[in-house]
């Protein structure tokens, strides 16, 4: 390992150590330790197992998306990247830390295919958000009486069900119909001024349309992750 690699490793360890030091300054360490000693080990182990299962599924579905772009990457490598992304997602606001970390690492594994590799991360995020919306649309009717107890939650629930239902049905129809919707989408892109950008978007959409089984597996895995 050269001096740059050594310096980078020291920087990473120092950054992680600094975050842990900051965390322990914000919590009552002895109290947390007392709670952990009195806790039952089985639920803790099950919680860790479920958390790691979601990361494993995330790595697998990311591999499926990368295969759409003919980018090869082992599940082991993607699992490591996904685990690092989970770490940063905890300490940075929202999912930004996770996505940026994954984009950074996959750009190193897929040299010369950086745009497509980073696009796979964005698509994976959109599918993840879509899976949350799908489960919300399914679950809200079962809690309708509770959600309609106030005016604000009533309209929020109604809006989610209406918007979510229409979006999901339209998305499924648009994707499954295939060639006609693909041509319509490409015609709409022609109205954009940036020719290079619109051509790239059209190409990516074409790849997704030609890889429906892989996309279906990713969507199924995303819903499974949310259930877990």
C-alpha positions as CSV (number, residue, x, y, z in Angstrom):
1,X,0.0,0.0,0.0
2,X,1.4,3.4,-1.0
3,X,1.3,6.5,1.1
4,X,-1.9,7.7,-0.5
5,X,-3.7,4.5,0.3
6,X,-2.4,4.6,3.9
7,X,-3.5,8.2,4.3
8,X,-6.9,7.4,2.9
9,X,-7.3,4.5,5.3
10,X,-6.3,6.6,8.3
11,X,-8.8,9.3,7.2
12,X,-11.6,6.7,6.9
13,X,-10.8,5.3,10.4
14,X,-10.5,8.7,11.8
15,X,-13.8,9.8,10.3
16,X,-15.7,6.7,11.6
17,X,-14.0,7.1,15.0
18,X,-15.0,10.8,15.1
19,X,-18.7,10.0,14.4
20,X,-18.7,7.3,17.1
21,X,-17.2,9.7,19.6
22,X,-19.8,12.3,18.7
23,X,-22.5,9.7,19.1
24,X,-21.4,8.7,22.5
25,X,-21.4,12.3,23.6
26,X,-25.1,12.6,22.7
27,X,-26.3,9.4,24.5
28,X,-26.0,8.1,28.1
29,X,-23.5,5.3,27.5
30,X,-23.9,3.6,30.9
31,X,-27.7,3.7,30.7
32,X,-27.6,2.2,27.2
33,X,-25.3,-0.6,28.4
34,X,-27.5,-1.4,31.4
35,X,-30.5,-1.7,29.0
36,X,-28.6,-3.9,26.7
37,X,-27.5,-6.2,29.5
38,X,-31.1,-6.6,30.7
39,X,-32.5,-7.1,27.2
40,X,-33.4,-10.5,25.8
41,X,-30.9,-11.6,23.2
42,X,-33.3,-13.3,20.8
43,X,-35.2,-10.2,19.6
44,X,-31.8,-8.4,19.2
45,X,-30.4,-11.2,17.0
46,X,-33.6,-11.3,15.0
47,X,-33.5,-7.5,14.5
48,X,-29.9,-7.7,13.3
49,X,-30.8,-10.6,11.0
50,X,-33.7,-8.7,9.4
51,X,-31.5,-5.6,9.0
52,X,-28.8,-7.6,7.2
53,X,-31.3,-9.4,5.1
54,X,-32.6,-6.0,3.7
55,X,-29.0,-5.0,2.9
56,X,-28.4,-8.3,1.1
57,X,-31.6,-7.9,-0.9
58,X,-30.6,-4.4,-1.8
59,X,-27.3,-5.6,-3.1
60,X,-29.0,-8.3,-5.2
61,X,-31.6,-6.0,-6.7
62,X,-28.8,-3.5,-7.5
63,X,-26.9,-6.2,-9.3
64,X,-30.1,-6.9,-11.3
65,X,-30.3,-3.3,-12.4
66,X,-26.6,-3.2,-13.3
67,X,-27.1,-6.2,-15.5
68,X,-29.7,-4.2,-17.5
69,X,-26.8,-2.0,-18.5
70,X,-24.4,-5.0,-19.1
71,X,-22.3,-3.9,-16.1
72,X,-20.9,-6.9,-14.2
73,X,-20.4,-6.7,-10.4
74,X,-20.4,-9.4,-7.8
75,X,-23.0,-9.5,-5.1
76,X,-20.2,-9.5,-2.5
77,X,-18.8,-6.2,-3.8
78,X,-22.2,-4.6,-4.0
79,X,-23.1,-5.9,-0.5
80,X,-20.0,-4.2,0.9
81,X,-20.9,-0.9,-0.8
82,X,-24.5,-1.2,0.3
83,X,-23.4,-1.7,3.9
84,X,-21.2,1.4,3.8
85,X,-24.1,3.3,2.3
86,X,-26.3,2.2,5.2
87,X,-23.7,3.6,7.6
88,X,-23.7,7.0,6.0
89,X,-27.5,7.1,5.6
90,X,-27.7,6.9,9.4
91,X,-25.5,9.9,10.0
92,X,-26.4,12.1,7.0
93,X,-29.9,13.6,6.3
94,X,-32.3,11.3,4.4
95,X,-31.1,8.8,1.8
96,X,-28.5,11.2,0.3
97,X,-25.6,9.7,2.1
98,X,-26.5,6.2,0.9
99,X,-27.0,7.2,-2.8
100,X,-23.9,9.3,-3.0
101,X,-21.7,6.6,-1.4
102,X,-23.0,4.0,-3.8
103,X,-22.5,6.3,-6.8
104,X,-18.9,7.0,-5.6
105,X,-18.0,3.3,-5.2
106,X,-19.7,1.9,-8.3
107,X,-18.1,4.6,-10.5
108,X,-14.8,3.0,-9.5
109,X,-15.9,-0.5,-10.3
110,X,-17.5,0.5,-13.6
111,X,-14.8,2.7,-15.1
112,X,-15.9,4.1,-18.5
113,X,-19.6,3.4,-17.6
114,X,-20.0,6.0,-14.8
115,X,-23.2,7.5,-16.1
116,X,-25.0,4.2,-16.5
117,X,-23.7,2.9,-13.1
118,X,-24.9,6.1,-11.3
119,X,-28.2,5.9,-13.2
120,X,-28.8,2.4,-11.7
121,X,-28.6,3.9,-8.2
122,X,-31.1,6.6,-9.1
123,X,-33.5,4.0,-10.7
124,X,-33.1,1.8,-7.6
125,X,-34.0,4.8,-5.4
126,X,-37.1,5.5,-7.5
127,X,-38.2,1.9,-7.3
128,X,-37.7,1.9,-3.6
129,X,-39.9,5.0,-3.2
130,X,-42.5,3.4,-5.5
131,X,-42.6,0.3,-3.3
132,X,-43.3,2.4,-0.2
133,X,-46.1,4.2,-2.1
134,X,-47.6,0.8,-3.2
135,X,-47.7,-0.5,0.4
136,X,-49.2,2.8,1.6
137,X,-52.0,2.5,-0.9
138,X,-52.6,-1.1,0.2
139,X,-52.4,-0.4,4.0
140,X,-54.2,3.0,4.3
141,X,-57.7,1.5,3.7
142,X,-57.3,-0.8,6.7
143,X,-56.7,2.3,8.9
144,X,-59.2,4.5,7.1
145,X,-61.3,5.1,10.2
146,X,-58.3,6.2,12.2
147,X,-56.9,8.4,9.5
148,X,-60.2,10.2,8.8
149,X,-60.6,11.2,12.5
150,X,-59.1,14.6,11.7
151,X,-59.5,16.8,8.7
152,X,-55.7,17.0,7.9
153,X,-55.1,13.3,8.0
154,X,-58.3,12.6,6.1
155,X,-57.2,14.7,3.1
156,X,-53.7,13.3,3.4
157,X,-54.9,9.8,3.3
158,X,-57.3,10.5,0.5
159,X,-54.6,12.2,-1.5
160,X,-52.1,9.3,-1.0
161,X,-54.6,6.7,-2.0
162,X,-55.8,8.7,-5.1
163,X,-52.4,9.8,-6.3
164,X,-50.7,6.6,-5.4
165,X,-53.4,4.4,-7.0
166,X,-53.4,6.4,-10.3
167,X,-49.6,6.5,-10.4
168,X,-49.2,2.8,-9.8
169,X,-51.9,1.8,-12.3
170,X,-50.5,4.2,-15.0
171,X,-46.9,3.1,-14.3
172,X,-47.8,-0.6,-14.7
173,X,-49.8,0.0,-17.9
174,X,-47.1,2.3,-19.4
175,X,-44.4,-0.3,-18.7
176,X,-46.2,-3.4,-19.7
177,X,-47.8,-2.2,-22.9
178,X,-44.3,-2.0,-24.3
179,X,-43.5,-0.7,-27.8
180,X,-46.4,1.9,-28.3
181,X,-45.7,3.6,-25.0
182,X,-42.0,3.4,-25.7
183,X,-42.5,5.3,-29.0
184,X,-44.8,7.8,-27.3
185,X,-42.2,8.5,-24.6
186,X,-39.4,9.0,-27.2
187,X,-41.6,11.4,-29.2
188,X,-42.1,13.4,-26.0
189,X,-38.4,13.5,-25.5
190,X,-37.8,15.1,-28.9
191,X,-39.4,18.3,-27.5
192,X,-36.5,18.7,-25.1
193,X,-33.7,21.1,-26.2
194,X,-30.8,19.0,-25.0
195,X,-30.4,16.4,-27.7
196,X,-27.6,14.4,-26.0
197,X,-29.6,14.2,-22.7
198,X,-32.8,13.2,-24.4
199,X,-31.1,10.5,-26.5
200,X,-29.5,9.1,-23.4
201,X,-32.8,9.0,-21.5
202,X,-34.5,7.3,-24.5
203,X,-31.7,4.7,-24.6
204,X,-32.0,4.0,-20.9
205,X,-35.7,3.7,-21.1
206,X,-35.3,1.3,-24.0
207,X,-32.9,-0.9,-22.0
208,X,-35.4,-1.0,-19.2
209,X,-38.3,-1.9,-21.5
210,X,-36.1,-4.7,-23.0
211,X,-35.4,-6.1,-19.5
212,X,-38.9,-6.4,-18.0
213,X,-38.1,-9.6,-16.1
214,X,-35.1,-8.1,-14.4
215,X,-37.1,-4.9,-13.5
216,X,-39.9,-7.0,-12.2
217,X,-37.5,-8.9,-9.9
218,X,-36.1,-5.6,-8.6
219,X,-39.6,-4.3,-7.9
220,X,-40.6,-7.5,-6.1
221,X,-37.4,-7.4,-4.0
222,X,-38.0,-3.8,-3.2
223,X,-41.5,-4.5,-1.9
224,X,-40.1,-7.5,0.1
225,X,-37.6,-5.2,1.7
226,X,-40.2,-2.8,2.8
227,X,-42.3,-5.6,4.3
228,X,-39.2,-6.8,6.2
